[in-house]
Structures are given as C-alpha cells and as structure tokens.
Amino acid sequence: MKKYSVGVIGGTGMVGQRFISLLDGHPWFQVTAIAASARSAGKTYEDAVGPRWMMNTPMPDVLKDLVVLNAETDKETLAAQVDFVFSAVDMKKEEIQALEEAYAKLECPVVSNNSAHRWTPDVPMVIPEVNPEHLAVIESQRQRLGTKTGFIAVKSNCSIQGYAPALTPLLPFGVEKVLVCTYQAISGAGKTFETWPEMIDNIIPYIGGEEEKSEQEPLKLWGKVEDGVIQKATTPSITAQCIRVPVTDGHTAAVFVTFRNKPTMEEIKDIWKTFQGRAQELNLPSAPKEALHYFEEPDRPQARLDRDLENGMAITLGRLRPDTQYDYKFVGLAHNTLRGAAGGAVLLAELLCAEGYIPHKIEN
C-alpha cells in the first residue's frame, strides 16, 4: 500500500525517540518531518538528540540528517509535509491543548501521546481493543473545529493498560468495584537508572496525577458517544494507588474486582483466552495476535520476562484467584513505553487509517 507521510512533534524526548524507533521500517508509515522546541530547531536530528538517544536500537540512518522544525512556529510548514502527526511534546497542559488544536485546524490529524486532551468531550481516547466505536465522535469534533480532515485522537494513560483491557470483556458480568495498585517503571518518568540513580534500591509511593488518571480514564473508555460527546460510564467504582518502582520498563498492576453476577475462574480465563478486539479483526501491523495472555505459573507475569511479549504490545495476566474482600484478584503487566505510550499511539493511528479517518494527501 501507499505509505502515509508522518511527522513527530516532540521527537527528541524519550517518547518521541520511541516513535522514531517504532516507525523505522513500518509497513504503513514513513517519518518525513520531526519537530521539537526552539532549542532543537534548525539542527539535524542527530545533533539535536546528541548523547540523549535512549533506545536500545540505533537511531535510523535515514533520519540523522533530517533538519528539525520548530513545533510552534513551523506548524504550517510541517502540516504541509505530512498526512498526520504524532504528538509527544513536553509542555504545559494549556500549551499542548492549543498546539494540538492548531495542527488539527491546519487539516493535519493529530494522534497524541499526551494527556492534555484526554478529557476534551469530543476527543476520542481509544485503546483499539477496548473502544474503537468512540472514533465516531470525530465527526462532531471536526464540526467544532471547522475542519474537513483535521482532528485530535489520544491514547490513554500508561498505568491503565495492564488492567482496563483485561476488565473490558468482563463488563457483561457487571463489574461493580475495582481496587488497583500499580507498580510503575522509571521509564514512565522519562528516566533511566543512569539519569535517576536515586531509584536504585528504592520505591517512591507517589506519582503525581497517576491515581486520578487510573481511577477515571477507564470510565471514559467504557462510556458512550451521545449527542456529539463521550459520556463516561458511571460504574464501576475504581480506587487506585500508584507506586514508582526500580524497574526499567513495564507497569504491573495488582487488581481486585467484585462483580454483580460473579463468573467462575474458568469463565474468566476462557474469555481472556478468546478475546479479540478490532485491532485483531483488522490484523493491524502493530496489533498483538492475542491481546491478552494468561500465565498459569504462580510467579508470572514478570516485567523482565514478559514485557516484550508480541513486540511489547501484549497484555500479560496471571495469579487469578479468589479474594477474601473482593470476588477475585489478579496481576496484569503492560510495557509502558510500547503498549502504554508510543506503541499504543501507533496502533491507534493504524486503526484510524484502516477505518478511513486519515486520508492520504501527500504524494510519496
């Protein structure tokens, strides 16, 4: 198929680098523009990143000499060069909201890794296996923005990837209460052990804003499109505690759940084993063959062993068992910078293209 020309806004940071790495050799997408702050603008991508390249794979040779644009002042130039952009900028919330809307109004669709627009009522926040039907709200968003093709779509927070997709196929049983404790890797803060030595042999029992996101974002995912906006679900009630742990990659969740109509453990495992989302139906390039993998071993999933399953896009589950206070408890794991960040955004972009929301406008 004809490839889409893609831009990455915020391409020099950790998540931006992950986008660059993931898109290297992508069958549908080709990076043709990179934008960042004024500090990086005008430099080649290699010079702008310098020694801060944090990926395990080398920087793609084809992009080393690409001149970085200014994300704020070169919007028109960038928008004219690409079919859509990925957004991974590091700015204040209000600045991100304004910047992403500016690109959308230039008829440049925005697929964002940022949280700024997650609660904008007509912006879909989508996990392709969970709520692909929310893309229908894009039509209303375009009417508000006054655009024909431009819009914003966002991915959800990294912390919920290990449990929201696992609970989604169980919703018909009437999920009533959820308690989740997340144990989140340092890459979620854009750090490595070299840049954050204080995390060695340490945990920090606080991650700013994560608990609210972990409690509220699943309710938007499980909501419905009504009257041109997304109305969040009113149940289940979710309480969360989020802890930073000394792990490089991979967010683990310990989950406790109560149902209105309690399924058996065998029913839950069978549902997880056979679960297929829209991403699997469409056979999207970044989609795992199995969205949910359950381990019977009592000591799995483990971050080092399981975070890279299916190129880091699978959600791994284990330790499903009865609980004394809730009906059941289990453990979930997702790779926070792949499924939980850039990889999830790339998968969302694939879904948007497959469903016809992003047209080709650039001749390759």
C-alpha positions as CSV (number, residue, x, y, z in Angstrom):
1,M,0.0,0.0,0.0
2,K,1.0,3.6,-0.4
3,K,2.7,4.8,2.8
4,Y,1.5,7.7,4.9
5,S,3.9,10.6,5.4
6,V,4.1,11.1,9.2
7,G,5.5,13.9,11.4
8,V,6.6,13.5,15.0
9,I,6.2,16.6,17.3
10,G,8.4,16.3,20.3
11,G,10.7,13.9,18.5
12,T,13.8,14.5,20.6
13,G,12.4,13.3,24.0
14,M,12.1,9.7,25.2
15,V,8.6,9.1,23.9
16,G,9.5,10.9,20.7
17,Q,12.5,8.7,20.3
18,R,10.3,5.7,20.8
19,F,8.1,6.9,18.0
20,I,11.1,7.3,15.7
21,S,12.3,3.8,16.6
22,L,9.0,2.1,16.2
23,L,8.2,3.8,12.8
24,D,11.6,2.8,11.3
25,G,10.6,0.2,8.7
26,H,6.8,0.5,9.5
27,P,4.8,-1.0,6.6
28,W,2.3,1.8,6.5
29,F,4.1,4.9,7.9
30,Q,7.2,6.8,6.9
31,V,8.6,9.7,9.0
32,T,9.2,12.7,6.8
33,A,9.3,15.5,9.4
34,I,10.3,16.0,13.0
35,A,9.6,19.0,15.2
36,A,10.7,19.9,18.7
37,S,11.5,23.0,20.8
38,A,13.2,26.1,19.6
39,R,16.4,24.8,21.2
40,S,16.5,21.9,18.8
41,A,15.0,23.6,15.7
42,G,17.4,24.1,12.8
43,K,19.7,21.3,13.9
44,T,19.9,17.9,12.3
45,Y,18.0,15.2,14.2
46,E,21.3,13.5,15.2
47,D,22.8,16.8,16.5
48,A,19.5,17.8,18.3
49,V,19.4,14.5,20.2
50,G,23.1,14.3,20.7
51,P,24.1,11.8,23.5
52,R,20.5,11.6,24.8
53,W,19.4,8.8,22.4
54,M,17.9,6.3,24.9
55,M,16.6,3.5,22.7
56,N,18.2,0.0,22.5
57,T,18.3,0.2,18.7
58,P,20.4,2.7,16.8
59,M,19.0,6.0,15.5
60,P,17.7,5.3,12.0
61,D,20.3,6.5,9.5
62,V,17.7,7.9,7.2
63,L,16.6,10.4,9.8
64,K,20.0,11.5,11.2
65,D,20.4,14.4,8.7
66,L,16.7,15.5,8.8
67,V,16.5,19.1,9.9
68,V,14.3,19.5,13.0
69,L,11.5,22.1,12.7
70,N,10.1,24.3,15.4
71,A,6.9,22.7,16.7
72,E,5.3,26.1,17.5
73,T,6.5,28.4,14.7
74,D,6.8,25.9,11.8
75,K,3.3,24.5,12.1
76,E,2.2,25.4,8.6
77,T,5.4,24.0,7.1
78,L,5.2,20.7,8.9
79,A,1.4,20.3,8.3
80,A,2.0,20.7,4.5
81,Q,4.6,17.9,4.5
82,V,2.7,15.1,6.2
83,D,-0.6,13.2,6.3
84,F,-0.8,13.3,10.1
85,V,1.4,13.8,13.1
86,F,2.2,12.0,16.4
87,S,2.4,14.4,19.3
88,A,4.8,13.7,22.2
89,V,5.6,17.3,23.3
90,D,6.7,18.2,26.8
91,M,4.8,21.4,27.6
92,K,2.2,22.8,29.9
93,K,-1.3,21.3,29.5
94,E,-2.8,24.5,28.1
95,E,0.0,24.9,25.7
96,I,-0.3,21.3,24.4
97,Q,-4.1,21.8,24.0
98,A,-3.6,24.9,21.9
99,L,-0.7,23.4,19.9
100,E,-2.6,20.2,19.0
101,E,-5.7,22.1,18.1
102,A,-3.7,24.4,15.9
103,Y,-2.3,21.4,13.9
104,A,-5.8,19.9,13.6
105,K,-7.2,23.2,12.3
106,L,-4.4,23.1,9.6
107,E,-6.2,19.9,8.4
108,C,-3.4,17.8,10.0
109,P,-4.8,15.0,12.1
110,V,-3.1,14.6,15.5
111,V,-2.5,11.3,17.3
112,S,-1.4,12.3,20.7
113,N,0.5,10.5,23.5
114,N,-0.2,13.5,25.8
115,S,-2.9,13.7,28.5
116,A,-3.9,17.3,27.7
117,H,-7.0,16.4,25.6
118,R,-8.0,13.2,27.2
119,W,-11.0,14.9,28.9
120,T,-12.0,17.1,26.0
121,P,-15.5,15.8,25.5
122,D,-15.4,15.3,21.7
123,V,-11.8,13.9,21.6
124,P,-11.7,10.1,21.4
125,M,-9.4,8.4,23.9
126,V,-9.0,5.0,22.4
127,I,-7.5,1.6,23.1
128,P,-8.3,-0.2,19.8
129,E,-9.2,-3.4,21.5
130,V,-11.5,-1.7,24.0
131,N,-13.5,1.2,22.5
132,P,-12.9,1.6,18.7
133,E,-16.6,2.8,18.4
134,H,-15.6,6.1,20.1
135,L,-13.9,7.2,16.8
136,A,-17.4,8.2,15.7
137,V,-17.1,11.3,17.8
138,I,-14.5,12.7,15.4
139,E,-17.3,13.9,13.1
140,S,-18.6,16.2,15.9
141,Q,-15.1,17.3,16.8
142,R,-14.5,18.4,13.2
143,Q,-17.7,20.4,13.2
144,R,-16.5,22.2,16.3
145,L,-13.0,22.8,14.9
146,G,-14.4,23.8,11.5
147,T,-12.2,21.2,9.7
148,K,-12.7,18.7,6.9
149,T,-10.0,16.2,7.8
150,G,-8.2,17.6,10.9
151,F,-8.9,16.2,14.4
152,I,-7.3,15.0,17.6
153,A,-7.3,11.5,18.9
154,V,-5.4,10.4,22.1
155,K,-4.3,7.3,23.8
156,S,-5.0,6.6,27.4
157,N,-2.6,6.6,30.3
158,C,0.2,4.0,30.6
159,S,-0.9,3.0,34.1
160,I,-4.3,1.5,33.0
161,Q,-3.0,-0.7,30.2
162,G,-2.4,-3.7,32.5
163,Y,-6.0,-3.9,33.8
164,A,-8.5,-1.9,31.7
165,P,-8.3,-4.2,28.6
166,A,-8.5,-7.3,31.0
167,L,-11.6,-6.0,32.6
168,T,-13.3,-4.9,29.4
169,P,-14.5,-8.4,28.3
170,L,-15.8,-9.0,31.8
171,L,-18.1,-6.0,31.9
172,P,-21.1,-8.0,30.9
173,F,-20.9,-9.7,34.3
174,G,-21.5,-6.3,36.0
175,V,-18.1,-5.2,37.3
176,E,-19.0,-3.2,40.4
177,K,-15.9,-2.4,42.4
178,V,-12.2,-2.4,41.4
179,L,-9.1,-1.8,43.6
180,V,-5.8,-1.5,41.8
181,C,-2.3,-0.9,42.9
182,T,0.2,-0.1,40.1
183,Y,3.9,-0.6,40.3
184,Q,5.3,1.7,37.6
185,A,8.7,1.6,35.8
186,I,11.1,4.5,35.8
187,S,10.9,5.0,32.0
188,G,7.3,6.2,32.7
189,A,9.0,9.3,34.1
190,G,11.3,9.5,31.1
191,K,14.2,8.3,33.2
192,T,16.9,5.6,33.3
193,F,19.0,4.4,36.2
194,E,21.8,6.4,34.8
195,T,19.8,9.6,34.9
196,W,17.9,8.7,38.1
197,P,20.3,6.8,40.4
198,E,18.1,7.7,43.4
199,M,15.7,5.0,42.2
200,I,18.2,2.2,42.7
201,D,17.2,0.1,45.7
202,N,14.2,2.4,46.3
203,I,10.5,2.9,45.7
204,I,8.5,6.1,45.7
205,P,4.9,5.8,46.9
206,Y,3.7,8.8,44.9
207,I,3.4,9.6,41.2
208,G,1.7,13.0,40.6
209,G,-1.7,12.7,38.9
210,E,-1.5,9.0,38.2
211,E,-4.1,7.8,40.7
212,E,-6.8,10.1,39.4
213,K,-6.0,9.0,35.8
214,S,-6.0,5.4,36.9
215,E,-9.4,5.8,38.5
216,Q,-11.2,8.0,35.9
217,E,-9.8,7.1,32.5
218,P,-11.3,3.6,32.3
219,L,-14.7,5.2,32.8
220,K,-14.2,7.3,29.7
221,L,-13.1,4.2,27.8
222,W,-16.2,2.4,28.9
223,G,-18.5,5.3,28.1
224,K,-20.7,6.0,25.1
225,V,-20.9,8.6,22.3
226,E,-24.1,10.6,22.9
227,D,-25.0,14.0,21.3
228,G,-21.6,14.5,19.8
229,V,-19.6,13.9,23.0
230,I,-18.3,11.0,25.0
231,Q,-20.3,10.4,28.2
232,K,-18.2,8.5,30.7
233,A,-19.5,5.4,32.4
234,T,-20.8,5.8,36.0
235,T,-19.6,2.3,37.1
236,P,-17.6,0.5,38.3
237,S,-16.1,2.4,41.2
238,I,-12.3,2.3,41.0
239,T,-9.8,3.2,43.6
240,A,-6.1,3.2,42.8
241,Q,-2.7,3.6,44.4
242,C,0.4,4.2,42.1
243,I,3.9,3.5,43.2
244,R,7.2,4.1,41.3
245,V,9.5,1.0,41.5
246,P,13.1,0.3,40.4
247,V,12.2,-1.4,37.1
248,T,13.4,-0.1,33.7
249,D,10.2,-0.9,31.7
250,G,6.8,-2.4,32.4
251,H,4.0,-1.3,34.6
252,T,2.5,-4.0,36.8
253,A,-1.0,-3.8,38.3
254,A,-2.4,-5.8,41.3
255,V,-6.1,-5.8,40.7
256,F,-9.1,-6.7,42.9
257,V,-12.6,-6.9,41.4
258,T,-16.2,-7.6,42.5
259,F,-19.0,-8.5,40.1
260,R,-22.8,-8.2,40.3
261,N,-23.0,-11.6,38.6
262,K,-19.9,-13.4,39.6
263,P,-18.3,-15.6,36.9
264,T,-16.3,-18.6,37.6
265,M,-12.5,-18.5,37.3
266,E,-12.7,-20.9,34.3
267,E,-15.1,-18.5,32.6
268,I,-12.8,-15.5,33.1
269,K,-9.8,-17.4,31.7
270,D,-11.7,-18.6,28.7
271,I,-12.9,-15.1,28.0
272,W,-9.4,-13.7,28.2
273,K,-8.0,-16.5,26.0
274,T,-10.5,-15.9,23.2
275,F,-10.7,-12.1,23.5
276,Q,-10.2,-10.4,20.1
277,G,-10.6,-6.7,19.6
278,R,-11.0,-4.5,16.4
279,A,-7.2,-4.3,16.1
280,Q,-7.0,-8.1,15.8
281,E,-10.0,-8.3,13.4
282,L,-8.3,-5.8,11.1
283,N,-4.9,-7.5,11.5
284,L,-3.3,-4.1,12.1
285,P,0.5,-4.2,11.8
286,S,1.3,-3.4,15.4
287,A,-1.5,-5.4,16.9
288,P,-0.6,-8.5,19.0
289,K,-2.1,-11.7,17.7
290,E,-3.5,-12.3,21.2
291,A,-4.3,-9.1,23.1
292,L,-4.5,-10.9,26.5
293,H,-2.0,-13.6,27.5
294,Y,-2.7,-15.5,30.8
295,F,0.1,-17.4,32.6
296,E,-0.8,-20.3,34.9
297,E,2.6,-20.2,36.6
298,P,2.3,-18.6,40.1
299,D,5.3,-16.3,39.6
300,R,4.1,-14.6,36.3
301,P,3.9,-12.2,34.7
302,Q,7.3,-10.7,35.4
303,A,8.5,-7.4,33.9
304,R,11.9,-8.7,32.7
305,L,10.4,-11.9,31.2
306,D,7.1,-10.8,29.8
307,R,7.0,-7.0,29.0
308,D,8.3,-7.6,25.4
309,L,5.8,-10.3,24.5
310,E,4.4,-9.7,21.0
311,N,6.8,-6.8,20.5
312,G,5.7,-5.3,23.7
313,M,2.1,-4.9,22.6
314,A,0.5,-7.8,24.5
315,I,-1.0,-7.5,28.0
316,T,0.1,-10.3,30.2
317,L,-2.0,-11.6,33.1
318,G,-1.6,-14.1,35.9
319,R,-2.4,-15.1,39.5
320,L,-6.2,-15.1,39.1
321,R,-7.6,-16.4,42.4
322,P,-10.4,-15.8,44.9
323,D,-10.1,-12.9,47.4
324,T,-11.4,-12.5,50.9
325,Q,-12.7,-9.0,50.4
326,Y,-13.4,-8.9,46.7
327,D,-14.6,-11.7,44.4
328,Y,-11.2,-12.2,42.6
329,K,-7.7,-10.7,42.3
330,F,-5.2,-10.9,39.5
331,V,-2.0,-9.4,38.3
332,G,-1.6,-7.5,34.9
333,L,1.5,-6.2,33.1
334,A,2.0,-4.0,30.1
335,H,5.1,-2.4,28.5
336,N,4.6,1.3,29.4
337,T,6.6,2.8,26.6
338,L,5.3,0.4,23.9
339,R,1.7,-0.6,24.6
340,G,1.4,2.2,27.1
341,A,2.8,5.1,25.1
342,A,4.2,5.3,21.5
343,G,3.3,1.7,20.5
344,G,-0.3,2.3,21.6
345,A,-0.4,5.6,19.7
346,V,1.0,3.9,16.6
347,L,-1.7,1.2,16.9
348,L,-4.4,3.9,17.3
349,A,-3.1,5.6,14.1
350,E,-3.2,2.3,12.2
351,L,-6.9,1.9,13.3
352,L,-7.7,5.5,12.2
353,C,-6.1,4.8,8.8
354,A,-7.8,1.5,8.4
355,E,-11.2,2.9,9.3
356,G,-10.8,5.8,6.8
357,Y,-10.4,8.7,9.2
358,I,-6.9,9.7,7.9
359,P,-6.8,10.3,4.2
360,H,-3.6,10.4,2.0
361,K,-2.8,13.9,1.0
362,I,1.0,13.7,0.4
363,E,2.4,12.1,-2.7
364,N,5.4,9.9,-1.7
